[in-house]
């Protein structure tokens, strides 16, 4: 059983490495005991997202419904022949990750299968389920059963997840709008995306980043550097987007070059070593 478990965890690590260089870098700067748990969470949410975003030649509703059923079955039985689900259920059961968080996440994935005009209410519901709860799952791992610490850091963790997701929305406007017909920001028409629309969105994102920072600085030592690294990366991406005109982000996916990612990692690690963070 140990060999099977180790193999499934390595599958989740491989998924993370192939899908996201930035998250892989962030995870590597976490304390070693957090590596596989966070890989397991990322692998799970990544594959759910793949179902709704990628598998166009298949019945996505059926695939997601099966994925949801298999998720709960794996958690209940504490085993799955699906490596991603097996490694995920290990973390759910070990760290007492609330099933409500998983349900909210899957609900947001289901929302992506529908043609929804997002008002403020379902926009907030989607942000919570697609991003904030993922931050809370990771926080459960970092707090290792300390519910007092978890409660104190819960709101900043949600704000950080919210900031990341909203930056993703701005970065991915072209593919979300043109390829999938999605417009997440309430009251925004991307056919006439105006500078004032962009500024309003950016103010909201900046408020989330500001609220998240205090929570990051109060994370356990082994978690702080990795989360701060992810925060720094997304903040740099956000600043780059802010400096571009609205028309630019409508036609181009904005990214941070790999070399700059490595420089950010080095700088963040140095700041951590001198106890700046």
Order of alpha helices (4+ residues) and beta strands (2+ residues): alpha-alpha-alpha-alpha-alpha-alpha-alpha-alpha-alpha-alpha-alpha-alpha-alpha
